[in-house]
Amino acid sequence: MTASFAVVGAGGVGGLLAALLARAGHDVRVLARGATLAAIRAHGLRIHGPSVEHEVPIARASDDVAALGQVDFVLVTVKTWQVPGVAAELGPLLRRGTLVVPLQNGVEASAQLASVLGQAPVAGAVCTVLSWARSPGEIQWVGARPGVVIGARCAEQGEAVASCAAALGASGVRAQVTDDIERALWTKLLFIAPFGAVGAAEGRVAGPLRGSARTRERLVAAMREVAAVAGARGVVLPADAVEVAVRTVDALPEDGMASMHRDLVNGRPSELHELIGAVVRLGREAKVETPVSADLYATLLPLEQRARGTVPGGSVLL
């Protein structure tokens, strides 16, 4: 059974999921802008993945939300720091029963969307994939198949959540439904925030980062802080959450890096504030000490400020 999807943002995650869904026969519409929109209109989405090369046409792509029409599912795949700004644009995509699925890193995107759209349409979700935009409309994907975990945030969403997971699963995504989305979100944060921050602060991709006793210890210490903040906020993580996250880092390709690390290296605005910065901020609210995370955040903040043009020598890239 086919469904209609609006994919909001066609970068590494959104572009890949849009292409997989469209290739499986779903009605996929993409909100994109500038060079990315031009590329999609010219040749669709080009996917370079493990043993696969696909060029997938997208029938409807626009920079005008109203032009996309109402859909069954909205996948919000912009960067975490862009969520508050894009939330107010999504109204024309929604009808009764539409499910909005934010696929950002971090733990606050669902609440930010719900504050604008209301609680009823907004689910929670976690995406795991190593992919990035190699150029506009051209996505590089390495490693395992993309994974998406979706969870309802209110009882009425159950059927729509199951339908969305089924459509993704039939399109080649490792999709599953959880009854504890907060746990899933914090488990992902425990991995991605320390890995991205330590990698960027140390200037090391996965292989050298995990291969050094000093940087490995820094990574584990930051992960333990995330677990402590989660616990203080009432989120019960698996007892072996840190060990599992470290094993995930150990399994990454030698040159693997988090998107936050990649953005900072390339002088682009990143998710620094919403990832390791959120660990510090939410820890402070919960009265949990986070010295390792705070040091990482302070180390990386000048790079973020320069990318956003808020310190001398920076350029505005927003």
N, C-alpha and C positions, 0 to 999 in steps of 0.2 A: 504494500500500500504506500503510495507516494504522499509526501507532505510538502507544504510550502515553508521555506526558510528565508528570513532576511539575515544576512551576515553583515554586521556593522563593524567595518574595518577589515581590510584584506591584506594584513601583514603576515608574519610567519604562521600564526595560529589560524586566523580567519581565512586567509587565502587557501591554506591546506584543507581545512574542513569544508569550505565552499566547493573546492574542486572535487573532493571525495563524494560529497553529497550530490553534486550535479552529475558526476560520472555514474552514480547509482540510479539516476533518473528522477531525482527530486526536483521540485520547482525552487531554484535557488536565485535569490536576488541579492545584490551586493551594494552596500553603501560605501563609496570610496570617493576620493578627491584627487585632483591634480594629475600627476604623472601616472599614479596607480590606476585611476579611472581610465585614462587614455589608453594604457596598456591593455586593460581588460576588454575595452571596447574593440581594440584592434586585433587581439589574438587570444582573448580569454586568459585563463590562468595557466601558467607553465609550472609544472611540478617536477622537481628533480629529487628522487627519493631512492631508498635502497632497492636497487635492481629495477627501478621503474622510471620512465620518463613520460609524462603526460602533458598534453595541451588540451585543456578542457574549456569549451565555450561557455560563457555565462550569458543567458538570454536577456537578463535585465540588470543593468548596472547604472547607478546614477549618484550624483552628489546631492540630490533632492529626495529626502525621505518620502515625501508625499507621492513621488513618482513610482515608488516601489509597491505601494498598495499594502493592504492588510494581509497578514500571514498567520500560519499556525504557530511558528516558533521564531523567536528573535535571538540570535546568538550575538552577544556583545563581546567583541574581540579587540577593541581598542586598548591602548595601554591603560594601566590602572589609574594613572593621574589624569586621564582624559574622561573618566566615567562621569564625574559630576557635570561636566560641560555637555556631554552627549545625551544625558538622561532626558533633558527637556525636549530633545528632538524626536524622541521615539514614539510619541503618541499616535501619529498617523499609521503606524505599523500594527497597532493593536485593535483587536475586536474582542468580543466576549470569548474567553477561553484561551486567548493567546498566551503562551508561556515565554517569559523573558529569561534567558539563561546567560548570566555573566560568566565569562571564562578567564577572568583576570587572576594574576597572582595576588597574594594578600588575602585579607579576611573581611574587608569592609565594602566591597563593591555591591553586594546584594542590598545592604542597608541603604547605601547611597542611591541606588536606583529606586528602591521602594519608597524612599522619602519623597520622590517626585511622582512616580507612577502608581503608588499605592502598594499595599502588601500582596494583594490577590494575584497579580501576574508574575511576580518575581521569585524565581527559584534560586537555589544555590548550586554551584558547580565547581569542579576542579578539573583542570586540563593538564595532562602530562605529555609533553612531546618536545623533541629537540628540533626546532625548525626556525627559519628566519627568512626575511625577504632579501634575496640576493640582488635583486633590482626590482623596480616597480612591476608588479604582476608576475614576478618570477620567484618561486619559493623553493628553498633548499631544505630538505628534510633528511635527517640521519637517525640511525638507531631504530628502536622499536616502533611499532604502529602507534599512532596517537591514542591516548587514553582519556576518557571523559567519565567522571563520576558526577551524577546529578542527584540532588536531594530536594524534596519538597520542603517549603518553609511554612506551609499551612495545609490542612487536610484536603482541601478542595483541589490541590494540584496533583494529587497522586496519579490519576489517569494520564494527564498530559505529560508528566515526568516520565512515566513508563513508555509512552508513545515516542517521545523524543529520543530516549535511550535506544529504543528498538530501531528507529530510523538511522541513527548514527551507527549502531552495531551492524546493520545490514549494508552500510556504506564502507565498511572496513575499519571502523574505529572500535577500540576496546572500550565498550560502553557498559556502565553498570549503574544501578540505583542504590542509594544509601538511605538509611533512615536516621543518620546522624551527620548531616552535612557540615556542621560546625567542627566536628572532629576531623572530617576529611580536609577542610580548609586549613586548620591549624597544623595538621600533619604535613601538608604541602608547604606551608610557611616555614615549618621547622627545617625543611630541606632547602628550599629555594632562597630564603633570605640570607642565611649564613653562607651558603655556597657562592651566591652572587657577590656578597659583600667581601668575603675573604679573598675570593678570586680576584676581584677588582683592586682591593687594597694591596694585595701581594703581587699583582701583575702575573698571576699564574693560572693556566688552564688546568683542567681536571688532573691530568697525569702528574705534573710537578707539584700541584697542591697536595694531593693525597700521598705523594711519595716522600715528602719532607715531614719529619716528626714534629717540627715546630709549627708548620702551617696546619698540619692535621689536628694537632692539639687545639689550635686556635679555632678551627672549624667546629670541633666537638664541643668546646666550651660555649661557643655562640649557640649551637643547637640546644644545649642544656638550658640556656637562658630562655629560649623560646618555649621550651616545655614548661619551665617554671611559670612564665607569664600565662600560658594557656591554663594551667592548673589553677592559678589564682583567680582566673576569670570564669572558672566553673566548667572548663572544657577538659574532659577526661581523655587523655591520649593513651594509646597502647603503651604498656610498660617498656616495650623495646623500641619505642619510636625513634630514639636517637641512633640506636644500633642499625635499625633498618635504613634510616637516612644516610648513614655512613656507607652502608653496603651499596646504596643507590649511587653515591658518588664513586665508589670503587668500580662500579659496572659501566660508568660513562666512557665514551670514546676518549682516548688520550688527550685530544684537543678540545674536548667539550667545555663549554662555558655557558653561564646563565645569560639571559637576554639583558639583564641589568648591567652585567659586566661588559657585554658587547657594546651596549649603548654608551657607557661611560668611556670606554676605550676610543670610540669613534666620535666623541665630543657631542653626543646627542643627549637630550633630556632623558632621564631614566626613571625607574620606579624606586629610587633610593628612599624617598620619604615614605612610600607606602609599604616597603618591605622592612629593611633593617631599621629604618626610622620609626616605623609603626611598632616594632618590638620595643624600642626605647620608650616611645610615647605611651603605649598601652601598659607597659611595665610600670611606668611612673604612676599611671592612674590606679594600678592594682597594688602599688607599694611593693614592687619587686625590683631588686637591684639587677641592672643589666650592664655591668662595666665593659664587658668585651664588645657587646653590640654597640654601646655608646661610643667606644673608641673607634670602631669601624665606621660608624656614621660620621663622626667628626673628621676622620681621615678622608672620607670620600666627598664630604659636603662641598669643598671648594671646586671639585670637578663638576658637580651637579650645578653649582651656581654659575660656573663659567659657561656651561652648555646652555643655560637658560638666560644668559646675558645679564646676570645680576651682580657680576664682579668685573672689574676692569679687564679687558682683553677678551671678554666673552662675546659671543654673537647670538642673537635671538633666533632660535630654530623652531619655535612653537608654530 
